[in-house]
Amino acid sequence: MEGDSPVQQQATTIPRSHDPITLLGLPTEILRRMVFFVDKGDPLNASILCKPKAPQHRAPPHRLSLKAEQRHYCHDGLDYKDAPLKSLTLTCRFLRKLVLPFLFEHISISPNDFIRFLTFLRSKGLDSKVLGLHVYLTTQYNHVQPPWWSHMLNALPTVRKITVTGRPEVLNGLVGMHSWTNDAWAFDMPLQILQLRRSVRSTHHQIDYETNPDFLTSENWTSMTVNEGSSLLAYTTYEFFSRRTPSLMTALCYNCSVAAGTLFANLTHFDFIAIFPFSSHTEEVLHCIRRMKRLERLFLKLCPDPETTIFRDEVEAAGGHMDINDPWNEFEMSWELIAHTVLFLTMEGELQELEMADMQIEPLQHALKEKMTGSLRQWWSYSGNASGIWRRRKTRLIIEPETPSDTVPGFLND
């Protein structure tokens, strides 16, 4: 137009933009990527390092509809604000279909409900999307044949992780071990956790029900996590140090199990979580760890998180009849035992990394670092910054004897 500036004339030649793109108008791959970032992953990851608790808000199986099963099995009854993927499934059919594979990657299930739930998974094409199972056992199922876990693993071949929560004697029965329960009353450990994981690269081989399969060798498990809960109440009993911890690791320590030997020989990662275990029990656990010659990473956590009130709560529950120095003395003795085992696996195994989560407790940092580094410094270096991580040196550090003159440490190749 005459009289218009060049800029105005140019603007008139630019076509109007299309209507704004809505969320549902985005390419499916972008939406799937967005869902991936919203997904919080396995909800069990946030609690497996804490004192085991029973799942909350469980409805009786006969009251669960298929829609209720979706809410119930995935996140153990978390509120929608804590599980954004649940909220997305309620927005529209398209997003529901897109989100369901993420929502069902990790499921919580009871053996009694599995058949019906499997039907639901298959109807939605989700049976090949499940990566993790969390099974809460209230009783032993040894009378059920084939074993419930073999049916689950065969029906869901993509599962790479199975977590079982139950009483100590239930876990021992699961792996076919004799259980020491004479002192169970002193510990009052209602629940413990056993988790087994296999490598992403490994494939599932169908379990033969006729060969009397064993849970510990049902898959090519390479990682194991054990959470035993708290031993604090046992410190209130007379001669507490003579008590034997009701524990799967105790059973594995003293039973000559071929399956346990096979499992230990195959493990590359092991995590042990407990709250103030006796040093005698720590020694039993370390006896098992010494059999893990292929172990590359060891994670240990022997104290509650700094922000928890477990110590105070359990002391109050026991009526205050506890010398609070006893748990800390046992903890300190456990450090020394751990250092000896790490050195053993340095010489006899393939251990490359040690992580002690108790370094998060600020008052312990200096003492724990000095104790462990003093024992391990020839072969191990500390990562610093309260990380709690020690890594194996590629070469052994030669510690020269102290002399009046300054000397520089040298290195000797392995």
C-alpha positions in Angstrom: 0.0 0.0 0.0 1.1 3.5 -0.7 2.1 5.4 2.3 3.0 2.3 4.3 6.5 1.9 5.6 8.6 -1.0 4.2 8.2 -2.9 7.4 4.4 -2.6 7.3 4.4 -3.7 3.7 6.5 -6.7 4.4 4.3 -7.7 7.4 1.3 -7.8 5.1 2.9 -10.4 2.9 3.5 -12.8 5.8 0.7 -15.3 6.2 -1.1 -15.5 9.5 0.2 -18.3 11.8 -1.8 -21.4 12.4 -3.8 -21.9 15.5 -1.7 -22.6 18.6 -0.7 -26.2 18.9 -2.4 -28.0 21.8 -0.9 -30.6 24.0 -2.6 -33.4 22.2 -1.5 -31.9 18.9 2.1 -32.7 19.6 3.8 -35.7 18.0 3.3 -38.9 20.0 7.1 -39.3 20.5 7.3 -35.9 22.1 4.4 -36.7 24.4 5.9 -40.0 25.3 9.1 -38.2 26.2 7.2 -35.8 28.3 5.5 -38.6 30.2 9.0 -40.2 30.7 10.1 -37.1 32.6 6.9 -36.9 34.6 7.2 -40.6 35.6 8.7 -41.0 39.1 9.8 -44.5 38.5 9.5 -47.3 41.0 7.8 -45.9 44.1 9.6 -48.5 46.2 12.9 -46.8 45.5 12.0 -44.1 47.9 11.2 -46.4 50.8 13.5 -49.5 50.4 16.2 -47.8 52.5 13.8 -47.1 55.4 12.3 -49.4 58.0 10.0 -51.8 56.2 6.3 -51.1 56.5 3.2 -52.8 55.2 1.6 -51.3 52.1 -1.2 -48.9 52.9 -4.8 -48.5 51.7 -5.2 -52.0 50.4 -8.7 -52.9 49.6 -10.0 -56.5 49.9 -9.5 -58.4 46.6 -13.2 -59.1 46.2 -13.9 -55.3 46.2 -11.5 -54.5 43.4 -12.8 -53.7 40.0 -10.5 -53.5 37.0 -10.4 -49.7 37.2 -9.6 -50.0 40.9 -6.9 -52.5 40.2 -5.1 -49.9 38.1 -5.0 -47.5 41.0 -4.3 -50.2 43.6 -1.5 -52.2 42.1 0.8 -49.6 40.8 1.6 -47.2 43.6 0.2 -48.8 46.8 -2.6 -46.2 47.2 -0.5 -43.0 46.8 -2.5 -39.8 46.4 -2.9 -38.5 42.9 -0.6 -35.5 43.8 2.2 -38.0 44.5 1.5 -40.1 41.3 1.0 -37.7 38.4 0.7 -40.5 35.9 -2.5 -41.6 37.5 -3.9 -38.2 37.0 -3.0 -38.3 33.3 -4.9 -41.5 32.8 -8.1 -39.7 33.8 -7.8 -36.9 31.3 -8.6 -38.5 28.0 -8.5 -41.9 26.2 -5.5 -41.0 24.1 -3.3 -40.0 27.1 -4.5 -43.0 29.1 -3.3 -45.4 26.3 0.0 -43.5 26.1 0.6 -43.5 29.9 -0.5 -47.0 30.9 2.8 -48.7 29.8 4.7 -46.3 32.1 2.2 -46.7 34.9 2.5 -50.5 34.9 6.2 -50.8 34.7 6.3 -51.4 38.4 3.4 -53.2 40.1 2.5 -54.3 43.6 0.6 -57.6 43.7 -0.6 -60.4 45.9 -0.2 -64.0 44.8 -3.9 -64.5 45.5 -4.8 -61.7 43.0 -2.3 -62.5 40.3 -4.5 -64.5 37.9 -7.2 -61.9 37.7 -4.7 -59.1 37.4 -2.8 -60.9 34.6 -6.0 -61.1 32.7 -6.3 -57.3 33.0 -2.7 -56.8 31.9 -3.1 -59.0 28.8 -6.4 -57.3 27.8 -4.5 -54.0 27.7 -1.3 -55.4 26.1 0.7 -54.5 29.2 2.0 -57.9 30.2 5.2 -57.2 28.2 5.7 -53.8 29.8 6.2 -54.8 33.4 9.7 -54.4 34.7 9.4 -54.8 38.5 7.2 -56.8 40.9 6.6 -56.0 44.5 5.0 -58.8 46.4 3.7 -58.4 50.0 3.5 -61.8 51.7 1.3 -62.2 54.8 1.9 -66.0 54.9 3.9 -68.7 53.4 2.7 -70.2 50.1 4.9 -73.3 50.1 1.8 -75.5 49.6 1.0 -73.8 46.3 2.4 -75.6 43.2 3.8 -74.4 41.0 5.3 -71.7 43.2 3.6 -68.3 42.8 6.8 -66.6 41.9 7.6 -69.0 39.0 4.1 -68.4 37.6 4.6 -64.6 37.8 8.1 -64.7 36.2 6.9 -67.0 33.4 3.8 -64.9 32.7 5.8 -61.6 32.8 9.1 -62.4 31.1 10.2 -58.7 30.9 10.4 -58.5 34.7 14.0 -57.6 35.8 13.3 -57.0 39.5 11.3 -58.8 42.1 10.9 -57.5 45.6 9.3 -59.5 48.4 8.2 -58.0 51.7 7.3 -60.3 54.6 8.1 -61.6 58.1 11.6 -63.1 58.5 10.2 -66.6 58.7 8.2 -66.1 55.6 11.3 -65.0 53.6 13.2 -67.9 55.0 10.5 -70.2 53.9 10.4 -68.6 50.4 14.0 -69.7 49.8 13.6 -73.0 51.7 15.9 -72.2 54.6 15.7 -73.2 58.3 14.7 -70.2 60.4 16.0 -69.3 63.8 13.0 -67.8 65.6 13.8 -68.4 69.3 14.9 -64.8 69.8 12.4 -63.2 67.4 10.3 -61.9 70.3 13.3 -59.7 71.4 13.7 -58.0 68.1 10.0 -57.7 67.1 10.9 -57.3 63.4 7.5 -57.5 61.7 8.8 -57.1 58.2 11.9 -57.5 56.1 12.6 -57.0 52.4 14.4 -59.2 49.9 15.0 -57.8 46.4 16.6 -59.6 43.5 17.5 -58.0 40.1 18.9 -59.3 36.9 20.9 -57.5 34.2 19.1 -55.6 31.4 21.0 -57.7 28.9 19.9 -61.0 30.3 16.9 -62.8 29.0 14.2 -64.8 30.8 14.2 -68.6 30.4 10.9 -70.3 31.1 11.0 -72.0 34.4 10.2 -75.7 34.3 7.6 -76.4 37.0 8.5 -80.1 37.0 12.1 -79.5 38.2 11.3 -78.2 41.7 12.6 -74.7 40.9 14.4 -72.6 43.5 13.6 -68.9 44.0 17.3 -67.9 44.5 18.3 -69.3 41.1 15.0 -68.8 39.2 16.7 -66.1 37.1 20.2 -65.0 36.4 20.1 -62.6 39.3 23.1 -60.3 39.5 22.0 -57.8 42.2 20.5 -58.4 45.7 19.1 -56.0 48.4 18.2 -57.0 51.9 16.5 -54.7 54.4 16.2 -56.2 57.8 14.6 -53.4 59.7 15.5 -52.4 63.2 17.3 -54.3 66.0 16.9 -51.5 68.6 14.3 -53.3 70.7 16.6 -56.2 71.3 19.1 -53.9 73.1 16.5 -53.6 75.9 16.8 -57.3 76.7 19.1 -59.0 79.2 22.4 -60.0 77.6 21.3 -58.7 74.2 24.6 -59.7 72.6 23.7 -63.4 73.0 20.5 -63.0 70.8 20.4 -64.3 67.3 18.8 -62.0 64.8 15.8 -63.5 62.9 17.2 -62.9 59.4 17.5 -64.4 56.0 21.2 -63.6 56.0 21.6 -65.6 59.2 19.9 -68.6 57.5 22.0 -68.2 54.4 25.2 -68.0 56.6 24.6 -71.3 58.4 22.7 -73.4 55.8 24.8 -75.3 53.2 22.5 -74.3 50.3 23.6 -75.0 46.8 21.2 -72.4 45.5 22.6 -69.8 47.8 26.1 -70.6 46.7 25.1 -70.3 43.1 23.4 -66.9 43.8 26.4 -65.5 45.7 28.8 -66.6 43.0 26.8 -64.7 40.4 26.2 -61.4 42.3 27.9 -58.2 41.2 26.0 -55.8 43.4 24.8 -56.3 47.0 23.0 -53.8 49.3 22.5 -54.4 53.0 20.2 -52.1 55.1 19.6 -52.5 58.8 19.2 -50.3 61.8 21.8 -50.9 64.5 22.4 -54.6 63.9 24.6 -56.4 66.4 28.2 -56.7 65.4 27.8 -60.5 65.7 25.1 -60.4 63.1 27.0 -58.0 60.9 29.8 -60.7 61.0 27.2 -63.3 59.7 26.2 -61.0 56.9 29.9 -60.3 56.0 30.5 -64.1 56.0 27.9 -64.3 53.1 29.5 -61.3 51.4 32.9 -63.0 51.4 31.4 -65.7 49.2 30.4 -63.1 46.6 33.7 -63.3 44.7 32.4 -61.5 41.6 31.0 -58.6 43.7 31.8 -55.2 42.2 29.8 -52.9 44.3 28.8 -53.1 48.0 26.3 -50.7 49.6 25.8 -50.7 53.4 23.5 -48.7 55.7 23.4 -49.5 59.4 21.8 -46.4 60.9 18.5 -44.7 60.4 18.3 -41.5 58.4 19.2 -38.4 60.4 15.7 -36.8 60.0 13.8 -39.9 61.3 12.6 -40.4 64.9 13.0 -44.2 64.9 15.7 -44.2 67.6 13.6 -42.0 69.9 10.4 -43.8 69.1 11.7 -47.3 69.8 13.5 -46.3 73.0 10.2 -44.8 74.2 8.3 -47.9 73.2 10.8 -50.0 75.3 10.1 -47.8 78.3 13.5 -46.2 78.1 15.2 -49.4 79.3 18.2 -49.1 77.0 21.8 -47.9 77.3 22.0 -45.7 74.3 25.8 -46.4 74.1 25.2 -50.0 73.2 23.9 -49.5 69.7 26.7 -47.1 68.9 29.3 -49.5 70.3 28.0 -52.3 68.1 28.0 -50.0 65.1 31.6 -49.0 65.7 32.7 -52.6 65.9 30.8 -53.3 62.7 33.0 -50.8 60.9 36.1 -52.7 61.7 34.5 -56.0 60.5 33.4 -54.3 57.3 37.0 -53.0 56.6 38.4 -56.5 57.0 35.9 -57.9 54.5 36.6 -55.2 52.0 40.3 -56.0 52.2 39.5 -59.7 51.8 37.5 -59.0 48.6 40.3 -56.7 47.4 42.6 -59.6 47.4 40.3 -62.5 46.7 37.5 -60.8 44.7 36.6 -58.1 42.2 35.2 -55.4 44.5 35.6 -51.9 43.0 33.3 -49.7 45.0 32.1 -49.4 48.6 29.3 -47.0 49.7 28.4 -46.5 53.3 25.3 -44.4 53.5 25.8 -43.6 57.2 28.3 -40.9 56.1 25.2 -38.7 55.6 25.0 -38.4 59.4 27.2 -35.4 60.1 28.5 -36.3 63.6 29.7 -39.7 62.2 31.5 -38.4 59.1 34.9 -37.7 60.6 35.2 -40.8 62.7 33.8 -43.1 60.0 36.1 -41.6 57.4 39.2 -41.9 59.6 38.4 -45.5 60.6 37.7 -46.8 57.1 40.4 -44.8 55.3 43.0 -45.8 57.9 42.3 -49.4 57.1 41.8 -49.2 53.4 44.0 -46.4 52.1 46.6 -48.6 50.5 44.1 -50.0 48.1 41.2 -47.6 48.3 40.6 -43.9 47.9 37.8 -41.9 49.4 35.6 -39.7 47.0 35.1 -37.0 49.6 32.3 -34.5 50.2 30.5 -36.8 52.6 29.7 -39.1 49.7 30.4 -42.2 51.7 32.0 -43.8 48.6 35.4 -45.5 48.5 36.8 -46.7 45.1 39.5 -49.2 44.6 42.8 -47.8 43.4 44.3 -49.1 40.1 47.6 -49.3 41.8 48.5 -50.0 45.4 49.6 -47.0 47.5 52.9 -47.6 49.3 52.8 -46.1 52.7 56.4 -45.3 53.7 57.4 -45.6 57.3 57.6 -42.2 59.1 61.1 -40.8 59.2 62.5 -37.5 60.3 62.9 -36.5 56.6 60.0 -35.8 54.3 59.2 -38.7 52.0 56.8 -38.9 49.1 54.7 -42.0 48.9 55.2 -44.1 45.8 53.1 -46.5 43.9 53.6 -50.2 43.1 51.8 -51.8 40.2 49.5 -54.7 41.0 
